Every structure is written in structure tokens, then in C-alpha cells.
Amino acid sequence: MSVRIRILGTAGPMNRIFKDSSGKSRSFSDVMYEFYSRDARAFIAGQIKHLLDNPPESFHALPKLLQEKAQGLLILELVAKFCESAEDLAALSTAFATELYMDALTPEDVWKRLLEYEPGDIVNFYKHINTRKPEYFANLYGYPPLHLQQSDVSAFLLRSCRQLAACLGQIATEYLALRDLHNSSKHGMRAFFGHMTDERTGKEVIADVYVDRAANVKAAEFPPEVVNNLYDMCIRIESLIGGMLHWHRLRLRIHSTGTHKFVSPVFGQSADARRGIDTTFFPRLFDLKKELVAKGKRIVLKSKEISKLPPGHVIAIDVDAEEILPFHAADLRDVIWRAARSRPGARLVLWRNTIDGKVGPY
């Protein structure tokens, strides 16, 4: 007799994690900072890597073709863990950006933003990552605004942001290259396994052959150094997510306590002997929003298109790119969703064209 899996409408004792004393959903930050399983995919990637490096005894008894297929399948699973980890990183980054608008979105809306992202959101995040400036990466990781810090702290964090940019740029390159192979296993199992001769070394290497979205047959070579790099990037993403959770949580704690002195690790390797910051300045959210609104106003005043907006419509401004996004709507949430999806992780300011024709911050 088969036993069916039961999906329960309650988490029992774990409800305290996800709901407050009145039964309402707790905020994204309340849950994610403390309970997020950032090591889950890296752990599985480690087990796959161990099997590839130390195949079990039963593996050697297989015919050569089955050995190649087994290796190809394991590498495909490692590709999947990397792509899933990269998608986690991008999804969390856009969810952090969305949480800046908690005055307009409920906790449930923020969870939906994390749970209902579309593949295009992830592609947009990585597609434009190499065009972003240091302030973008500071905001993404949770650092305080660079220009508000003392010169030595600002320089220290600036170096970290440049290393963040380089790391995310590498992740972006590999993700955009491998996502079609990853999708070929998720949708219709369009992947096949064998080996090819590496033209550079003349050695045989494992290859995963797949049919892409345009029905083209392609192959991805996986010599040992590529496999090692895939695993290393899974570990790197785990570290990135951990750092983001740490700094964003620290930001909230500083806002609630008013403390400005602390010791906290920064991302990357630095020429500095120290690996942490002991004094910094996080502006209050109100002050930070005021500064962003002021920057948004300067961008708006330069534009000649604002006067053509219908009364009551809202626009979104990417303050880092100094650009007004090419859409508007009367519904605030519609603009937020579209802006967050077209510019994931960007610092956005929302403005509404009021009935009297004056454009002002929402």
C-alpha cells in the first residue's frame, strides 16, 4: 500500500518562525537573516564533487560508456547546483531591493517577489552587472553609502566593491553561458553524455551535449579545471549570500540601536592588514531616502518628458544610472514590480505626477 505525502496547512511549532504572535506573516528580514539555508546547495555541490573525485567501487565495474554517462550526469548536477545558487543570489538581491519599499509593500508581497521571480529577472540582473558602479555593489551587499564614510573607510570599502564587481562578473559570465545547458535537463531532458578531445591539450574530456531553445545541438566541455571552478563558484556564492545577509541585518540593527562602532568582515582580499571595519556611518533610512529623492529630483528636472505624463501617474528613476525608466502607470505597485524586474538590485526612486501637474516624490 502506497503512502501519500501530506502537505499541511500549518508548520506546527515552526509557525513561530514564519508568523508573529497575532498569526500574521513575519517580514522577509525577520525570517531570512536568521534561518536562510545558504549552505544547502554548496553542501550538495560538495558531495557531487567528492563522487567525481572519488568514484565508488561499483563505478569502476561499469562499461566505459556508462562510466562516461555517470560522470556527465554528475557534472550536469553540479552545473544545476551552480545555476540554482546563482539564481538564489540574484533573487535575494532583488528581494532586498524590493524591501526598500516596505512602506508600499506588505511582508507577503516581499515573499512573493522572492518566490515568483521570472527567469528574465535573473538574466537582467546578470546581463547588466558589468555596467554597474561601486555604489551599486555597496547597496547590493549591504554596505553603507561610500561617500558618507571617512576617507580611509571609504577607500577600504571601495576596494571591496571592486572585488565584488569582479566576482559577480565572473558568476554572471558562467551563469549566462550555462543556463541553456541547465534548462536542457529541467525541460524535456535534452541532454546527452559522452566525451570529446580537447583541442588545446589533445586529451579526452567529459562533454555534455544538449539541444538549446532554438533546436541547435551544442556541447559543453568539462575538463577537471572547469569542474573545479564550478564547485569553487558554488562555495563563493554561499559566502556572498552569507555576507549580504550579515551586512543587511547589521544595517537594521544599527538603525534600531543607533550604534556606529562595530567590527565586521568585508568581502574579498585586501592589501590592508585588517579584514574588518571598526567605525562607519550608516545613515538612517529616512535620511538615506531623503538623499535619494534629492538625486531623483535632479534627474527629473533635467528631463523634458515629465510634462507629458498623465496626471496621477507614477514613474521610477534608477538613481545609479541617472535614468528615468521608460514606463509609467497610475498604480504604484505596478510601477514597483516593473521597475524591480527591469533593474533588479538598483536603487530606485518613485515619483508621481500630481493632479495639479507638479511632479513630486511619492
BAFI-759749 format. One record per residue (C-alpha): z negated, y, x negated; residue number from 1; chain; residue in three letters. Coordinates in steps of 0.001 Angstrom, whole numbers. Last residue first. Layout:
<rs>
r w: Z v: Y u: X resi: NUM chain: A resn: ALA
...
</rs>
This chain:
<rs>
r w: 3827 v: 59663 u: -5718 resi: 362 chain: A resn: TYR
r w: 4700 v: 62262 u: -8306 resi: 361 chain: A resn: PRO
r w: 6672 v: 65168 u: -6863 resi: 360 chain: A resn: GLY
r w: 10198 v: 66044 u: -5859 resi: 359 chain: A resn: VAL
r w: 10373 v: 69061 u: -3589 resi: 358 chain: A resn: LYS
r w: 12790 v: 68887 u: -650 resi: 357 chain: A resn: GLY
r w: 10342 v: 69856 u: 2060 resi: 356 chain: A resn: ASP
r w: 10313 v: 66251 u: 3273 resi: 355 chain: A resn: ILE
r w: 9177 v: 65008 u: -126 resi: 354 chain: A resn: THR
r w: 11396 v: 63380 u: -2752 resi: 353 chain: A resn: ASN
r w: 9025 v: 60725 u: -4058 resi: 352 chain: A resn: ARG
r w: 8331 v: 59962 u: -7695 resi: 351 chain: A resn: TRP
r w: 7307 v: 56691 u: -9371 resi: 350 chain: A resn: LEU
r w: 6536 v: 56484 u: -13105 resi: 349 chain: A resn: VAL
r w: 7353 v: 53340 u: -15056 resi: 348 chain: A resn: LEU
r w: 6149 v: 51982 u: -18378 resi: 347 chain: A resn: ARG
r w: 8481 v: 49078 u: -19108 resi: 346 chain: A resn: ALA
r w: 7379 v: 45416 u: -19057 resi: 345 chain: A resn: GLY
r w: 10322 v: 44278 u: -16973 resi: 344 chain: A resn: PRO
r w: 12963 v: 46989 u: -16503 resi: 343 chain: A resn: ARG
r w: 15373 v: 45713 u: -13814 resi: 342 chain: A resn: SER
r w: 12794 v: 43458 u: -12207 resi: 341 chain: A resn: ARG
r w: 9910 v: 45926 u: -12316 resi: 340 chain: A resn: ALA
r w: 12166 v: 48689 u: -10979 resi: 339 chain: A resn: ALA
r w: 13434 v: 46570 u: -8096 resi: 338 chain: A resn: ARG
r w: 9941 v: 45454 u: -7138 resi: 337 chain: A resn: TRP
r w: 8459 v: 48955 u: -7394 resi: 336 chain: A resn: ILE
r w: 11352 v: 50545 u: -5472 resi: 335 chain: A resn: VAL
r w: 10962 v: 48105 u: -2583 resi: 334 chain: A resn: ASP
r w: 7219 v: 48643 u: -2658 resi: 333 chain: A resn: ARG
r w: 7602 v: 52389 u: -2167 resi: 332 chain: A resn: LEU
r w: 9839 v: 52101 u: 907 resi: 331 chain: A resn: ASP
r w: 12090 v: 55130 u: 1372 resi: 330 chain: A resn: ALA
r w: 14532 v: 53825 u: -1216 resi: 329 chain: A resn: ALA
r w: 16070 v: 54758 u: -4569 resi: 328 chain: A resn: HIS
r w: 18385 v: 53205 u: -7141 resi: 327 chain: A resn: PHE
r w: 19899 v: 54042 u: -10539 resi: 326 chain: A resn: PRO
r w: 16709 v: 54136 u: -12640 resi: 325 chain: A resn: LEU
r w: 15843 v: 57565 u: -14023 resi: 324 chain: A resn: ILE
r w: 15855 v: 57392 u: -17824 resi: 323 chain: A resn: GLU
r w: 13598 v: 58544 u: -20638 resi: 322 chain: A resn: GLU
r w: 13857 v: 55047 u: -22209 resi: 321 chain: A resn: ALA
r w: 10080 v: 54974 u: -22692 resi: 320 chain: A resn: ASP
r w: 9415 v: 56900 u: -19461 resi: 319 chain: A resn: VAL
r w: 11433 v: 54491 u: -17317 resi: 318 chain: A resn: ASP
r w: 11557 v: 56542 u: -14113 resi: 317 chain: A resn: ILE
r w: 11470 v: 55133 u: -10581 resi: 316 chain: A resn: ALA
r w: 12721 v: 56931 u: -7467 resi: 315 chain: A resn: ILE
r w: 11233 v: 57221 u: -3979 resi: 314 chain: A resn: VAL
r w: 12989 v: 58543 u: -872 resi: 313 chain: A resn: HIS
r w: 11224 v: 60858 u: 1568 resi: 312 chain: A resn: GLY
r w: 14096 v: 63314 u: 1946 resi: 311 chain: A resn: PRO
r w: 17439 v: 61817 u: 836 resi: 310 chain: A resn: PRO
r w: 18087 v: 62313 u: -2891 resi: 309 chain: A resn: LEU
r w: 20916 v: 64699 u: -3838 resi: 308 chain: A resn: LYS
r w: 18533 v: 67237 u: -5407 resi: 307 chain: A resn: SER
r w: 17486 v: 64596 u: -7932 resi: 306 chain: A resn: ILE
r w: 20972 v: 64147 u: -9382 resi: 305 chain: A resn: GLU
r w: 20924 v: 67137 u: -11725 resi: 304 chain: A resn: LYS
r w: 18346 v: 65597 u: -14042 resi: 303 chain: A resn: SER
r w: 16458 v: 67575 u: -16716 resi: 302 chain: A resn: LYS
r w: 13592 v: 68325 u: -14319 resi: 301 chain: A resn: LEU
r w: 13136 v: 64620 u: -13630 resi: 300 chain: A resn: VAL
r w: 12706 v: 63760 u: -17323 resi: 299 chain: A resn: ILE
r w: 10104 v: 66496 u: -17784 resi: 298 chain: A resn: ARG
r w: 8307 v: 65290 u: -14662 resi: 297 chain: A resn: LYS
r w: 8223 v: 61727 u: -15963 resi: 296 chain: A resn: GLY
r w: 6503 v: 62928 u: -19128 resi: 295 chain: A resn: LYS
r w: 3889 v: 64717 u: -17035 resi: 294 chain: A resn: ALA
r w: 3506 v: 61614 u: -14868 resi: 293 chain: A resn: VAL
r w: 2958 v: 59506 u: -17992 resi: 292 chain: A resn: LEU
r w: 236 v: 61889 u: -19203 resi: 291 chain: A resn: GLU
r w: -1511 v: 61919 u: -15832 resi: 290 chain: A resn: LYS
r w: -1312 v: 58119 u: -15675 resi: 289 chain: A resn: LYS
r w: -3003 v: 57922 u: -19051 resi: 288 chain: A resn: LEU
r w: -5697 v: 60348 u: -17952 resi: 287 chain: A resn: ASP
r w: -6381 v: 58383 u: -14762 resi: 286 chain: A resn: PHE
r w: -6364 v: 55090 u: -16643 resi: 285 chain: A resn: LEU
r w: -8966 v: 56494 u: -19005 resi: 284 chain: A resn: ARG
r w: -7673 v: 56972 u: -22512 resi: 283 chain: A resn: PRO
r w: -8315 v: 54171 u: -25009 resi: 282 chain: A resn: PHE
r w: -9370 v: 55561 u: -28357 resi: 281 chain: A resn: PHE
r w: -9938 v: 53526 u: -31474 resi: 280 chain: A resn: THR
r w: -12615 v: 52569 u: -33972 resi: 279 chain: A resn: THR
r w: -13209 v: 49153 u: -35561 resi: 278 chain: A resn: ASP
r w: -9694 v: 47752 u: -35662 resi: 277 chain: A resn: ILE
r w: -9181 v: 44299 u: -37166 resi: 276 chain: A resn: GLY
r w: -7487 v: 42361 u: -39924 resi: 275 chain: A resn: ARG
r w: -8807 v: 44432 u: -42829 resi: 274 chain: A resn: ARG
r w: -7244 v: 44211 u: -46272 resi: 273 chain: A resn: ALA
r w: -4224 v: 46212 u: -45107 resi: 272 chain: A resn: ASP
r w: -851 v: 44849 u: -46179 resi: 271 chain: A resn: ALA
r w: -515 v: 43446 u: -42699 resi: 270 chain: A resn: SER
r w: 249 v: 40100 u: -41119 resi: 269 chain: A resn: GLN
r w: 723 v: 39986 u: -37392 resi: 268 chain: A resn: GLY
r w: -1144 v: 40862 u: -34210 resi: 267 chain: A resn: PHE
r w: -4445 v: 42735 u: -34295 resi: 266 chain: A resn: VAL
r w: -7975 v: 41407 u: -34255 resi: 265 chain: A resn: PRO
r w: -10798 v: 43359 u: -32574 resi: 264 chain: A resn: SER
r w: -13911 v: 45109 u: -33801 resi: 263 chain: A resn: VAL
r w: -15296 v: 47714 u: -31421 resi: 262 chain: A resn: PHE
r w: -16037 v: 51420 u: -31130 resi: 261 chain: A resn: LYS
r w: -14717 v: 53244 u: -28045 resi: 260 chain: A resn: HIS
r w: -17248 v: 52263 u: -25393 resi: 259 chain: A resn: THR
r w: -16883 v: 53974 u: -21986 resi: 258 chain: A resn: GLY
r w: -18267 v: 50901 u: -20232 resi: 257 chain: A resn: THR
r w: -15731 v: 50353 u: -17420 resi: 256 chain: A resn: SER
r w: -12688 v: 51707 u: -19255 resi: 255 chain: A resn: HIS
r w: -13665 v: 49825 u: -22398 resi: 254 chain: A resn: ILE
r w: -13933 v: 46588 u: -20448 resi: 253 chain: A resn: ARG
r w: -10519 v: 47130 u: -18857 resi: 252 chain: A resn: LEU
r w: -8873 v: 47750 u: -22230 resi: 251 chain: A resn: ARG
r w: -10655 v: 44732 u: -23717 resi: 250 chain: A resn: LEU
r w: -9149 v: 42550 u: -20978 resi: 249 chain: A resn: ARG
r w: -5699 v: 43893 u: -21833 resi: 248 chain: A resn: HIS
r w: -6375 v: 43321 u: -25531 resi: 247 chain: A resn: TRP
r w: -7600 v: 39731 u: -25202 resi: 246 chain: A resn: HIS
r w: -5000 v: 38597 u: -22654 resi: 245 chain: A resn: LEU
r w: -2242 v: 40023 u: -24838 resi: 244 chain: A resn: MET
r w: -3660 v: 38350 u: -27937 resi: 243 chain: A resn: GLY
r w: -3867 v: 34959 u: -26225 resi: 242 chain: A resn: GLY
r w: -313 v: 35343 u: -24942 resi: 241 chain: A resn: ILE
r w: 939 v: 36089 u: -28444 resi: 240 chain: A resn: LEU
r w: -1007 v: 33183 u: -29967 resi: 239 chain: A resn: SER
r w: 431 v: 30728 u: -27435 resi: 238 chain: A resn: GLU
r w: 3868 v: 32219 u: -28118 resi: 237 chain: A resn: ILE
r w: 3414 v: 31584 u: -31847 resi: 236 chain: A resn: ARG
r w: 2447 v: 27954 u: -31231 resi: 235 chain: A resn: ILE
r w: 5605 v: 27392 u: -29172 resi: 234 chain: A resn: CYS
r w: 7550 v: 29259 u: -31860 resi: 233 chain: A resn: MET
r w: 6268 v: 26880 u: -34549 resi: 232 chain: A resn: ASP
r w: 7405 v: 23891 u: -32474 resi: 231 chain: A resn: TYR
r w: 10921 v: 25265 u: -32195 resi: 230 chain: A resn: LEU
r w: 10925 v: 26145 u: -35899 resi: 229 chain: A resn: ASN
r w: 10008 v: 22572 u: -36858 resi: 228 chain: A resn: ASN
r w: 12856 v: 21220 u: -34720 resi: 227 chain: A resn: VAL
r w: 15253 v: 23676 u: -36360 resi: 226 chain: A resn: VAL
r w: 14077 v: 22648 u: -39837 resi: 225 chain: A resn: GLU
r w: 14481 v: 18944 u: -38970 resi: 224 chain: A resn: PRO
r w: 18166 v: 19277 u: -37988 resi: 223 chain: A resn: PRO
r w: 18742 v: 19825 u: -34280 resi: 222 chain: A resn: PHE
r w: 22377 v: 20528 u: -33441 resi: 221 chain: A resn: GLU
r w: 23246 v: 21883 u: -29986 resi: 220 chain: A resn: ALA
r w: 26452 v: 20711 u: -28332 resi: 219 chain: A resn: ALA
r w: 28712 v: 22252 u: -25710 resi: 218 chain: A resn: LYS
r w: 30965 v: 20999 u: -22909 resi: 217 chain: A resn: VAL
r w: 32118 v: 23825 u: -20640 resi: 216 chain: A resn: ASN
r w: 31532 v: 23384 u: -16897 resi: 215 chain: A resn: ALA
r w: 30894 v: 27148 u: -16437 resi: 214 chain: A resn: ALA
r w: 27161 v: 26557 u: -15943 resi: 213 chain: A resn: ARG
r w: 26959 v: 24516 u: -19149 resi: 212 chain: A resn: ASP
r w: 27668 v: 20829 u: -19731 resi: 211 chain: A resn: VAL
r w: 25406 v: 19389 u: -22417 resi: 210 chain: A resn: TYR
r w: 25378 v: 17601 u: -25767 resi: 209 chain: A resn: VAL
r w: 22059 v: 17241 u: -27594 resi: 208 chain: A resn: ASP
r w: 22560 v: 16579 u: -31284 resi: 207 chain: A resn: ALA
r w: 20474 v: 14667 u: -33833 resi: 206 chain: A resn: ILE
r w: 21614 v: 15235 u: -37398 resi: 205 chain: A resn: VAL
r w: 23870 v: 13301 u: -39758 resi: 204 chain: A resn: GLU
r w: 24066 v: 14826 u: -43224 resi: 203 chain: A resn: LYS
r w: 27047 v: 16639 u: -44752 resi: 202 chain: A resn: GLY
r w: 24752 v: 19546 u: -45637 resi: 201 chain: A resn: THR
r w: 26541 v: 22609 u: -44282 resi: 200 chain: A resn: ARG
r w: 28913 v: 20793 u: -41929 resi: 199 chain: A resn: GLU
r w: 26007 v: 18955 u: -40249 resi: 198 chain: A resn: ASP
r w: 27500 v: 15687 u: -39030 resi: 197 chain: A resn: THR
r w: 26749 v: 14984 u: -35381 resi: 196 chain: A resn: MET
r w: 24390 v: 12705 u: -33467 resi: 195 chain: A resn: HIS
r w: 23889 v: 11371 u: -29952 resi: 194 chain: A resn: GLY
r w: 22413 v: 12398 u: -26624 resi: 193 chain: A resn: PHE
r w: 23691 v: 13605 u: -23269 resi: 192 chain: A resn: PHE
r w: 22538 v: 16452 u: -20997 resi: 191 chain: A resn: ALA
r w: 23789 v: 17355 u: -17508 resi: 190 chain: A resn: ARG
r w: 20619 v: 16107 u: -15821 resi: 189 chain: A resn: MET
r w: 21514 v: 17556 u: -12393 resi: 188 chain: A resn: GLY
r w: 19558 v: 20782 u: -12740 resi: 187 chain: A resn: HIS
r w: 16491 v: 20648 u: -14987 resi: 186 chain: A resn: LYS
r w: 18172 v: 18949 u: -17952 resi: 185 chain: A resn: SER
r w: 21165 v: 21297 u: -18031 resi: 184 chain: A resn: SER
r w: 18821 v: 24246 u: -17440 resi: 183 chain: A resn: ASN
r w: 17185 v: 23678 u: -20839 resi: 182 chain: A resn: HIS
r w: 20589 v: 23503 u: -22540 resi: 181 chain: A resn: LEU
r w: 21593 v: 26744 u: -20807 resi: 180 chain: A resn: ASP
r w: 18261 v: 28364 u: -21794 resi: 179 chain: A resn: ARG
r w: 18738 v: 27527 u: -25480 resi: 178 chain: A resn: LEU
r w: 20612 v: 30553 u: -26880 resi: 177 chain: A resn: ALA
r w: 18834 v: 33142 u: -24710 resi: 176 chain: A resn: LEU
r w: 15495 v: 31583 u: -25664 resi: 175 chain: A resn: TYR
r w: 16296 v: 31462 u: -29385 resi: 174 chain: A resn: GLU
r w: 17366 v: 35101 u: -29580 resi: 173 chain: A resn: THR
r w: 14493 v: 36296 u: -27383 resi: 172 chain: A resn: ALA
r w: 11892 v: 34422 u: -29447 resi: 171 chain: A resn: ILE
r w: 13314 v: 36024 u: -32591 resi: 170 chain: A resn: GLN
r w: 13220 v: 39490 u: -31019 resi: 169 chain: A resn: GLY
r w: 9692 v: 38858 u: -29780 resi: 168 chain: A resn: LEU
r w: 8577 v: 38199 u: -33356 resi: 167 chain: A resn: CYS
r w: 10431 v: 41213 u: -34782 resi: 166 chain: A resn: ALA
r w: 9090 v: 43539 u: -32069 resi: 165 chain: A resn: ALA
r w: 5558 v: 42234 u: -32563 resi: 164 chain: A resn: LEU
r w: 5927 v: 42872 u: -36286 resi: 163 chain: A resn: GLN
r w: 6954 v: 46435 u: -35518 resi: 162 chain: A resn: ARG
r w: 4008 v: 46743 u: -33139 resi: 161 chain: A resn: CYS
r w: 1604 v: 45558 u: -35856 resi: 160 chain: A resn: SER
r w: 2944 v: 48139 u: -38277 resi: 159 chain: A resn: ARG
r w: 2425 v: 50816 u: -35613 resi: 158 chain: A resn: LEU
r w: -1112 v: 49557 u: -35031 resi: 157 chain: A resn: LEU
r w: -2062 v: 50220 u: -38651 resi: 156 chain: A resn: PHE
r w: -256 v: 53577 u: -38710 resi: 155 chain: A resn: ALA
r w: -2067 v: 54695 u: -35537 resi: 154 chain: A resn: SER
r w: -5403 v: 53541 u: -36930 resi: 153 chain: A resn: VAL
r w: -4858 v: 55519 u: -40159 resi: 152 chain: A resn: ASP
r w: -3606 v: 58619 u: -38300 resi: 151 chain: A resn: SER
r w: -6420 v: 58704 u: -35742 resi: 150 chain: A resn: GLN
r w: -5218 v: 57443 u: -32383 resi: 149 chain: A resn: GLN
r w: -3635 v: 59278 u: -29433 resi: 148 chain: A resn: LEU
r w: -45 v: 58819 u: -30653 resi: 147 chain: A resn: HIS
r w: -350 v: 55022 u: -30621 resi: 146 chain: A resn: LEU
r w: -1303 v: 54701 u: -26955 resi: 145 chain: A resn: PRO
r w: -3994 v: 51963 u: -26765 resi: 144 chain: A resn: PRO
r w: -2945 v: 48377 u: -27496 resi: 143 chain: A resn: TYR
r w: -2454 v: 45998 u: -24572 resi: 142 chain: A resn: GLY
r w: 392 v: 43871 u: -25917 resi: 141 chain: A resn: TYR
r w: 3008 v: 45362 u: -23600 resi: 140 chain: A resn: LEU
r w: 1740 v: 48939 u: -23977 resi: 139 chain: A resn: ASN
r w: 1860 v: 48730 u: -27772 resi: 138 chain: A resn: ALA
r w: 5231 v: 46969 u: -27563 resi: 137 chain: A resn: PHE
r w: 6710 v: 49815 u: -25508 resi: 136 chain: A resn: TYR
r w: 5131 v: 52421 u: -27791 resi: 135 chain: A resn: GLU
r w: 6934 v: 50775 u: -30758 resi: 134 chain: A resn: PRO
r w: 10437 v: 51345 u: -29296 resi: 133 chain: A resn: LYS
r w: 12585 v: 48927 u: -27292 resi: 132 chain: A resn: ARG
r w: 16268 v: 48135 u: -27909 resi: 131 chain: A resn: THR
r w: 15612 v: 44621 u: -29282 resi: 130 chain: A resn: ASN
r w: 13779 v: 43601 u: -26091 resi: 129 chain: A resn: ILE
r w: 16777 v: 44369 u: -23868 resi: 128 chain: A resn: HIS
r w: 18052 v: 40832 u: -23250 resi: 127 chain: A resn: LYS
r w: 14573 v: 39324 u: -23449 resi: 126 chain: A resn: TYR
r w: 13149 v: 41060 u: -20371 resi: 125 chain: A resn: PHE
r w: 16467 v: 41044 u: -18533 resi: 124 chain: A resn: ASN
r w: 16772 v: 37252 u: -19034 resi: 123 chain: A resn: VAL
r w: 13246 v: 36757 u: -17705 resi: 122 chain: A resn: ILE
r w: 13922 v: 38875 u: -14620 resi: 121 chain: A resn: ASP
r w: 17273 v: 37117 u: -14083 resi: 120 chain: A resn: GLY
r w: 15488 v: 33770 u: -13841 resi: 119 chain: A resn: PRO
r w: 13610 v: 35072 u: -10787 resi: 118 chain: A resn: GLU
r w: 9929 v: 35920 u: -10568 resi: 117 chain: A resn: TYR
r w: 8086 v: 34461 u: -7612 resi: 116 chain: A resn: GLU
r w: 4784 v: 33282 u: -9073 resi: 115 chain: A resn: LEU
r w: 3902 v: 36265 u: -11271 resi: 114 chain: A resn: LEU
r w: 5011 v: 38882 u: -8739 resi: 113 chain: A resn: ARG
r w: 3404 v: 36820 u: -6006 resi: 112 chain: A resn: LYS
r w: 93 v: 36987 u: -7869 resi: 111 chain: A resn: TRP
r w: 463 v: 40767 u: -8066 resi: 110 chain: A resn: VAL
r w: 1160 v: 40952 u: -4336 resi: 109 chain: A resn: ASP
r w: -1931 v: 38864 u: -3546 resi: 108 chain: A resn: GLU
r w: -4066 v: 41239 u: -5592 resi: 107 chain: A resn: PRO
r w: -2801 v: 44090 u: -3343 resi: 106 chain: A resn: THR
r w: -123 v: 46514 u: -4526 resi: 105 chain: A resn: LEU
r w: 93 v: 50315 u: -4254 resi: 104 chain: A resn: ALA
r w: -3076 v: 51386 u: -6053 resi: 103 chain: A resn: ASP
r w: -2608 v: 48245 u: -8139 resi: 102 chain: A resn: MET
r w: 485 v: 49861 u: -9638 resi: 101 chain: A resn: TYR
r w: -423 v: 49208 u: -13276 resi: 100 chain: A resn: LEU
r w: -701 v: 45565 u: -12220 resi: 99 chain: A resn: GLU
r w: 3082 v: 45386 u: -12162 resi: 98 chain: A resn: THR
r w: 3257 v: 45901 u: -15930 resi: 97 chain: A resn: ALA
r w: 751 v: 43106 u: -16496 resi: 96 chain: A resn: PHE
r w: 2853 v: 40896 u: -14203 resi: 95 chain: A resn: ALA
r w: 5973 v: 41762 u: -16212 resi: 94 chain: A resn: THR
r w: 4306 v: 40672 u: -19448 resi: 93 chain: A resn: SER
r w: 2884 v: 37548 u: -17832 resi: 92 chain: A resn: LEU
r w: 6360 v: 36529 u: -16650 resi: 91 chain: A resn: ALA
r w: 7871 v: 37200 u: -20096 resi: 90 chain: A resn: ALA
r w: 5258 v: 35099 u: -21896 resi: 89 chain: A resn: LEU
r w: 5419 v: 32311 u: -19330 resi: 88 chain: A resn: ASP
r w: 9229 v: 32297 u: -19625 resi: 87 chain: A resn: GLU
r w: 8939 v: 31924 u: -23415 resi: 86 chain: A resn: ALA
r w: 6486 v: 29055 u: -22922 resi: 85 chain: A resn: SER
r w: 8856 v: 27375 u: -20453 resi: 84 chain: A resn: GLU
r w: 11736 v: 27772 u: -22917 resi: 83 chain: A resn: CYS
r w: 9651 v: 26346 u: -25787 resi: 82 chain: A resn: PHE
r w: 8324 v: 23467 u: -23683 resi: 81 chain: A resn: LYS
r w: 11844 v: 22658 u: -22474 resi: 80 chain: A resn: ALA
r w: 13244 v: 22704 u: -26011 resi: 79 chain: A resn: VAL
r w: 10476 v: 20263 u: -26990 resi: 78 chain: A resn: LEU
r w: 11472 v: 18072 u: -24033 resi: 77 chain: A resn: GLU
r w: 15084 v: 18173 u: -25230 resi: 76 chain: A resn: LEU
r w: 13861 v: 17187 u: -28705 resi: 75 chain: A resn: ILE
r w: 12076 v: 14179 u: -27184 resi: 74 chain: A resn: LEU
r w: 15189 v: 13209 u: -25245 resi: 73 chain: A resn: LEU
r w: 17386 v: 13508 u: -28334 resi: 72 chain: A resn: GLY
r w: 14997 v: 11358 u: -30361 resi: 71 chain: A resn: GLN
r w: 14980 v: 8695 u: -27644 resi: 70 chain: A resn: ALA
r w: 18769 v: 8858 u: -27389 resi: 69 chain: A resn: LYS
r w: 19161 v: 8482 u: -31145 resi: 68 chain: A resn: GLU
r w: 16791 v: 5497 u: -31145 resi: 67 chain: A resn: GLN
r w: 18706 v: 4031 u: -28210 resi: 66 chain: A resn: LEU
r w: 21962 v: 4249 u: -30153 resi: 65 chain: A resn: LEU
r w: 20362 v: 2701 u: -33248 resi: 64 chain: A resn: LYS
r w: 19044 v: -332 u: -31330 resi: 63 chain: A resn: PRO
r w: 15287 v: -213 u: -30651 resi: 62 chain: A resn: LEU
r w: 12767 v: -2066 u: -32819 resi: 61 chain: A resn: ALA
r w: 11965 v: 1112 u: -34743 resi: 60 chain: A resn: HIS
r w: 10670 v: 2798 u: -31553 resi: 59 chain: A resn: PHE
r w: 8213 v: -33 u: -30822 resi: 58 chain: A resn: SER
r w: 6328 v: 864 u: -33998 resi: 57 chain: A resn: GLU
r w: 5627 v: 4358 u: -32768 resi: 56 chain: A resn: PRO
r w: 7598 v: 7362 u: -34122 resi: 55 chain: A resn: PRO
r w: 5571 v: 9582 u: -36480 resi: 54 chain: A resn: ASN
r w: 7454 v: 12862 u: -36986 resi: 53 chain: A resn: ASP
r w: 9177 v: 12835 u: -33601 resi: 52 chain: A resn: LEU
r w: 6070 v: 11495 u: -31851 resi: 51 chain: A resn: LEU
r w: 3907 v: 14182 u: -33520 resi: 50 chain: A resn: HIS
r w: 6362 v: 16913 u: -32452 resi: 49 chain: A resn: LYS
r w: 6117 v: 15709 u: -28863 resi: 48 chain: A resn: ILE
r w: 2310 v: 15777 u: -29012 resi: 47 chain: A resn: GLN
r w: 2352 v: 19270 u: -30493 resi: 46 chain: A resn: GLY
r w: 4725 v: 20519 u: -27787 resi: 45 chain: A resn: ALA
r w: 2276 v: 19135 u: -25203 resi: 44 chain: A resn: ILE
r w: -581 v: 21133 u: -26760 resi: 43 chain: A resn: PHE
r w: 1590 v: 24252 u: -27035 resi: 42 chain: A resn: ALA
r w: 2368 v: 23943 u: -23327 resi: 41 chain: A resn: ARG
r w: -1290 v: 23840 u: -22335 resi: 40 chain: A resn: ALA
r w: -2736 v: 26346 u: -24836 resi: 39 chain: A resn: ASP
r w: -2430 v: 29407 u: -22569 resi: 38 chain: A resn: ARG
r w: -4471 v: 27766 u: -19831 resi: 37 chain: A resn: SER
r w: -5493 v: 31005 u: -18015 resi: 36 chain: A resn: TYR
r w: -9157 v: 30917 u: -17006 resi: 35 chain: A resn: PHE
r w: -10833 v: 34064 u: -18290 resi: 34 chain: A resn: GLU
r w: -8162 v: 36749 u: -18507 resi: 33 chain: A resn: TYR
r w: -6136 v: 35188 u: -15687 resi: 32 chain: A resn: MET
r w: -8754 v: 35142 u: -12948 resi: 31 chain: A resn: VAL
r w: -10331 v: 38585 u: -12828 resi: 30 chain: A resn: ASP
r w: -7119 v: 40168 u: -14172 resi: 29 chain: A resn: SER
r w: -4945 v: 38894 u: -11322 resi: 28 chain: A resn: PHE
r w: -7406 v: 40142 u: -8761 resi: 27 chain: A resn: SER
r w: -9622 v: 37908 u: -6660 resi: 26 chain: A resn: ARG
r w: -8256 v: 36654 u: -3375 resi: 25 chain: A resn: SER
r w: -10542 v: 37414 u: -434 resi: 24 chain: A resn: LYS
r w: -13263 v: 34993 u: 733 resi: 23 chain: A resn: GLY
r w: -16022 v: 37595 u: 1090 resi: 22 chain: A resn: SER
r w: -17843 v: 36387 u: -2024 resi: 21 chain: A resn: SER
r w: -14653 v: 36696 u: -4100 resi: 20 chain: A resn: ASP
r w: -11866 v: 34150 u: -4269 resi: 19 chain: A resn: LYS
r w: -9963 v: 32466 u: -7106 resi: 18 chain: A resn: PHE
r w: -12696 v: 31324 u: -9458 resi: 17 chain: A resn: ILE
r w: -15338 v: 30857 u: -6752 resi: 16 chain: A resn: ARG
r w: -12856 v: 28621 u: -4921 resi: 15 chain: A resn: ASN
r w: -13357 v: 26140 u: -7757 resi: 14 chain: A resn: MET
r w: -16234 v: 24501 u: -5802 resi: 13 chain: A resn: PRO
r w: -13708 v: 23343 u: -3169 resi: 12 chain: A resn: GLY
r w: -10149 v: 24350 u: -4029 resi: 11 chain: A resn: ALA
r w: -9126 v: 24684 u: -392 resi: 10 chain: A resn: THR
r w: -6014 v: 23988 u: 1651 resi: 9 chain: A resn: GLY
r w: -5729 v: 20528 u: 130 resi: 8 chain: A resn: LEU
r w: -2548 v: 18830 u: -1004 resi: 7 chain: A resn: ILE
r w: -3155 v: 15094 u: -765 resi: 6 chain: A resn: ARG
r w: -1113 v: 12721 u: -2886 resi: 5 chain: A resn: ILE
r w: -172 v: 9603 u: -968 resi: 4 chain: A resn: ARG
r w: -1452 v: 6142 u: -1856 resi: 3 chain: A resn: VAL
r w: 1061 v: 3318 u: -1472 resi: 2 chain: A resn: SER
r w: 0 v: 0 u: 0 resi: 1 chain: A resn: MET
</rs>
